[in-house]
Amino acid sequence: MPDQEENTAQKATADKKPEVASTSSMAEVLLKGDIKIFPGKPLPHLDRGAAKAYEAENKNGGKAYALICPDNIVPRISVVHKYMNAMSSALQKIVASGVVDWTPERREKYVFVYDGNPGKPLSTLKEGKSLGLKLDLVLNTVFHNLVDAVSALHDRGVSHGNICLENILDGGSATFENVMLGECLSVSSGFAQPALYETLERSMTNPLSKGEATNADDIYALGMALALMIAPHDFSAGMSKEEVMLHKLEHGTFNLVTSRDRFPGQIIEVLRGLLSDDVAARWTIWDIKEWMDGRRVSAKQGSRPVPKSSRPIEFKKKKYFRPDVLATQLYKDPAATLDLVESGELYLWLNRAIQVDEYEERYEAAVEQAKKNSSGSNYAERMVSYITMALAPNFPMVYKGNIFFPEHFGHLIVDAMAQGRDLNLFVEVIQGELVPLWASGRFDAGISIGDEPGKFETCRMYMLQKSMGFGIERCAYFLSPSSKCLSEKLALYHVRSSKDLVIALDKIGSGKSKPSWFFDRHIVAYLFTHDRQSIESFSADLMSDEKYRQVAGAIKIFSKIQQREKIATLPHLTAWIGGHIEVLVNRFHDRERRRAIKVEADKLMAKGSMQNFAELFNNARQIQDDTKLFAIAMQQYQNLKKEYARLSYDLENNKNFGRGVGQQTSTIVSGAISGLVILVYVFFQLVRG
């Protein structure tokens, strides 16, 4: 697998650095109004990968430190509540977590604040990886505290995922009695964990996509930390990451650890149990406690070993006896791998030298699957991926040089989106058959697969739909629900909920350079995955080609969120949407009503109530009355139009049209005038008489 440095993903964060102000003169930043963070006082020894540490004060003025989470890495927010319930003095206590206005970068950031002064990492005690400490000292202080911390976490259903000397802290004491296990929440599980402390499979993988660490992974890391604390010499000195990985694969981790120094007999049994590369044979936290209590731990039945061939196969001028060792090299040269497959040499080796039916069956299924689309430009890459799965079903997935577990595939998408990188690789993985075949191979080998196949099938369906709310954006938030919303409109804000969204849009609405519209593909997809009930009923309006429906849909969505979250006022957002209501006002037919509604809308803008806005433009009775009156007026208009047409026709085509009526009218008028003259005459005669 690739010889990736532990900070590969950390370096990637530097690709798109935000504008940063000088921290030397930065004022304190407040979290929740009373917790102070000091940007001008960094604590680099407490950094966790790309998460940077700074001095802080809790609300009582006591010492604390804060870790600022990077935008492109998904923190472990989903397990915070479980972590807080783990009771151990060797675990760091969370003071608070949440979003702050991080002035050095002039944007919002997510932050974790931990209580007290945890001291310095044990890795600073001595140059190099091993410490050479006395065994009794380690067992009675450091190891005892670490077991207590790990046990407390495992009891709460949380794995740590970052147990290493760089994250084991002395507690501010030189006696090791106050040793503490460092934090594990600010970055993705295993992201900041050095490869040496990871199991074989996790050490191969991109740091962002190792998946959630398991309890067994913690035990392995604990064993490696114990070995490095007591080893006089660094047993991995002079070895590259890949060389360490291959040594673990071919000879075992225990062999690597004991390759340079002889350990005391009393600790050999522990190291063998903790560092077993076979999960089934590895100790648990309960086994460790039994051993610490002086009881002997029973040996465990391991899994079936990987077969070794009677003769080697040659690949790129090197000879390989084991399928899994060969599998680590195939991705380096897809063309050579394709030749190895199409020549039939690899099949003959499996058939005649390995002679294990399972490998042959997986290999044949992999080749058949790859050849379904042999004309594609990525045929060789897919062949590499499928063959790697067949030869080593316990390995992570490999595709185009990227190595990952599907569980945290969403974290890779989030990282690429945050840094503006190409997303075609992720589209190909989702739309292809890579994950189903990987899961099938693991299932047949008796390895847990979780619910990843179902999730990827759901994502494949999302990719078939092109409208807003679907596509790769929906997949990112579905696979990585703890991510912030990555819309460019929200680049300066840390939006993690629909409430955060409307508050952020209200702030954006107060600026002069706000966008023309509120929604984009990211925001709609985020709402669908995080607050489906707020958008689903109005999504047809929002995605309509008719502008008035889009505006009406936006008002309904914002109104529902404001009402449910009990947000008092959104003055800038209502003013912003007020610039779009002309299309809604013009939907009314009565001019007087339009003027009245416009006046009312102007009043509501100042109040900041989206609910009142929604009621104004979604008043069913008002709309019905307007429609009814308009229908009556239209009927009258049509009747007059018909009468006009009839009269015009008669005037043009009937020469006698109107004469009879005229004669009758003149007779009536003449009679009326005659009668009036007679009445006047009689009146005057009577007056004289």
Secondary structure, DSSP 8 states (H G I E B T S, - for coil): -----TTHHHHHGGGG------STT---EEETTTEEEEEEEE-GGG-BTTBEEEEEE-TTS-EEEEEE--TTS---GGGHHHHHT---TTB--EEEEEEEEETTTTEEEEEEEEES----BGGGGSSSS-----HHHIIIIIHHHHHHHHHHHHHTT------SGGGEE-TT-SSSTT-EE----SSSTTTTS-GGGS-HHHHHS-GGGS----HHHHHHHHHHHHHHHH-SS-TTTT--HHHHHHHHHHH-HHHHHTSS----HHHHHHHHHHT-SSGGGS--HHHHHHHHTT---------------SS-EEETTEEESSHHHHHTTGGG-HHHHHHHHHTSHHHHHIIIII--HHHHHHHHHHHHHHGGGTTSTTHHHHHHHHHHHHH-TTS-EEETTEEE-GGGHHHHHHHHHHTT---HHHHHHHHSSHHHHHHHHHHHTT---TTHHHHHHHHHHHHH--STT-HHHHHHHHH-TTS----GGGTTS---SHHHHHHHHHHHHTSSS--S-S--HHHHHHHHHH-HHHHGGGHHHHT-SSHHHHHHHHHHHHHHHHHHHT----HHHHHHHHTTTHHHHTT---HHHHHHHHHHHHHHHHHT-HHHHHHHHT-HHHHHHHHHHHHHHHHHHHHHHHHHHHHHHHHHH-TTTTHHHHHHHHHHHHHHHHHHHHHHHHHHHHHH-
